[in-house]
Amino acid sequence: METELKNTPTTAAETQSMADNTGEQTMGGKAVPEVKMQAEDLNLWYGDTQALHSINLEMYAREVTALIGPSGCGKSTFLRCLNRMNDLIPQVRLEGRVSLDGEDIYDHSVDVVQLRTFVGMVFQKPNPFPKSIYENIAYAPRLHGTGTSRSELDDLVESSLKRAGLWNEVADRLDTPGTELSGGQQQRLCIARAIAVNPEVILMDEPASALDPLATATVEELIHELKDNYTIVIVTHNLQQAARVAGYTAFFHMGKVVEYNDTDTLFTNPREQRTEDYITGRFG
Amino acid sequence: MQRRLTGSASDPRIRARYRRETRFKAYTVTALFVAFAIIVAFFADIISQGYTAFWRTEIQVTLDYNERAERIGRFAINEDLREIVSRGAVRGIPLEIRNNPELAGTTHERWVPVYSRIDQYFKGKEALPPELEQQVLQLKEAGVIRSTFNWAFFTAGDSKLPELAGIFSAAVGSIFVLFVTLMFAFPIGVLSAIYLEEFAPDNKLTQAIEVNINNLAAVPSIIFGLLGLAVFINTFGVPRSSALVGGLTLGLMTLPIIIISTRAALRAVPDPIRLGAFAMGCSRWQVVRDHVLPLSLPGILTGTIIGLAQAMGETAPLIIVGMIAYIPEAPSSIFESATVLPAQVFTWASEPRKAFMEKTAAGIIVLLAILLTLNATAVLLRRKFERRW
C-alpha cells in the first residue's frame, strides 16, 4: 500500500483510505502529491537516550513540510536523518527506514556523499565558506564535476544566485568574501550554494532564526518560490513561519510525531490536545 | 535636597575597601616593575658586554714573504711587531706561498687583526705590561692601528684565537639542524594532529595517545637527547655530531609542540564550516583539505615557528648527541659534524680567556635577535590572519 504511494499520483479517495489505514495522516481531502522522502518506523538513540520514537512521516515532492515542536523534541535530529548528517556523531544508533524516491538511504551500498548531492541542507546560522561569493557557489559543482569549464561555472553561479534572489545584490562583487554580506544575504548565499549542486530536496534547519524580520521575510518568500522546483523540509520554532511557508506541518513532541497534517488543518483544527496546547502557546 | 551619593567618603567600610584596592594595585604594579627591570638589566648587561665583539682592532703591517716565512708565517712580520699581530693573521702565509710560488720574495702592506690581548686593551677590558702598552700607544699615535667593524665575526667559524673566532659555522649548523627538524617534525606533527582532530574515533586508545602527546611536551629536553643517541646514533647509525642527528633529536622535541598547536588551530575552525561542507557532499578529506586546513594554516605555522624557535635555543639534548663541539669549518651537508648557535655560546662561555667573554655575549645577542625575529614573525602571522567568527 505504502510503496504504491511513492510514484503514482493518487486520488483524494485513495489517500483518505490510506490515511485511515495508518490512522495518523488525514490530508483534509486534498489531492496528495507524490511522496519524495519517507521515514518508516524510524528510531534513533544518542548513546542510551532514545531521541526519536518510531517516526512515520512522508514528505511530498515540490511541497514545503514544516517540522515544529518545543526545543529538544527531536525535529532537528529527524531533519539530520534525512541527509545522514547524524552519521557524523559517533554515538548515534538508528533503526527503521528512510527513503528517497523509494530508495533506502541507510542501505549499506548508499554513498553518503552522493546522497548529500540529492539532499542539500541549509543551517540555522548562515555558514558561508570564508571564500569569495563566487567560490562559495562554484566550490561544490567543481568538486562533483558537474561544472567544469569557467563559463559553465559562471552560468551556474549566476543562475543559482538568481534563484536565491541574491543576484541583483551581489552581481558586481562576486569576488568579495561571502562572510562580508549581511546575515540575510549570507543565508540566501547558503541557499544558492545548496541549489548549485542541483539537489532534489533541501533541508532547512531554522533558516531564519538568526535573521532580522526583514531578512526573514525575504528568506520566506524565497522558500515559497523554491518549492516549485524542490522538496523542502524546514524546521522552525516560529509557528507563524510554518503557517506562512509550509503546505504540510508535523508537530513533534518528546521524540514522536504527535500530529501530521496539511498546515491549514493542523493550525485551525488540530486533532490532538497536545497540538492545540502547543500552537495556542500553552506550552513549549 | 538630600544628597545620597556623596556621603560614602566618611563611611569607614568604603574607605577600607578603597585602601585595599590601592594596596593590591600597588602590588601588581611592583611585580610588573620588577619583571621589567630584570629584562632591562639582562639586555643591558648582554649588550654592554657584547657590542665590542662587533669591532676589532687591526694593525697595518708590511708582510715580507721571505724564505723563513715560507716555513713559519710569523717571520713575515717585523720582529718587534710579532707580539702584537695575531698569529692567526700570518699562519696562512706558508700555504699561500706554496700555492702561488710567485709570491716568494714579495712584500705586502696589509691591515691584519691584532693579538686579542691588545684588542681587549683598546676596548678597555684588559691591562698590558707597561712596555707593550707604550709600544701600542705609539703605533696608535702613528695611525697604523685602527678599529673596524668585525665582519669576520659573521663570516668566520670558531677559532681558538679569540680575535679570529666567528659564528658562521654555528649559524650554518643551526640552519641545517632547523631544516632537518622542520622536515621531520612538520609533516608528521601536522598529519598526526589532523588525524587526531578530524578522523580519529573518540575511544580509549586515542585518548591515551592524546594524554601521552601532552606529556611529551613536558619531558625535559635532555631526555630527548638520550633518545636521539639510542635511536638515531646507536640503532640507525646516523653520524654523531651531524646536523642530521641534531635535527632529528630536536624534531622529537618539537613534534608534540607542533601537534598540540595544530590541534588547537584545527579546533578553532568552527563546526558550521565543516557541517556546511559535509552537507555539500564533501568527503572528510575534502572538508579538511579545502576548508579546515586553509583556515587553520596561519595557526599551524605560528605554532611551528614557535616550536622551531624553541628548538633553535635548545642545547641540552645536543650535548648528548655530540653537537657541543669545536667546529671551525662550516659543514657543507647535514651529514658532517656541526654545532649550533647556543652550543657555540656554551663553548665560548667555557673558555678561560677573557677575550671570549665578549664573543659569548655577542653570540647571545645574535641568537636573541634571531629568536625575537622568529617570534615576531609568528605574532605578525597570527595578527594578520586572525579571524573572528
Interface residues (C-beta under 8 A of the other chain):
Chain A: N83 M85 L88 P90 V113 Q114 L115 R116 T117 G120 M121 F123 K125 N127 P128 F129 P130 Y139 A140 L143 H144 C190 R193 A194 V197
Chain B: P201 D202 P270 P272 I273 L275 G276 A277 F278 A279 M280 G281 C282 S283 Q286 D290 H291 L295 R387
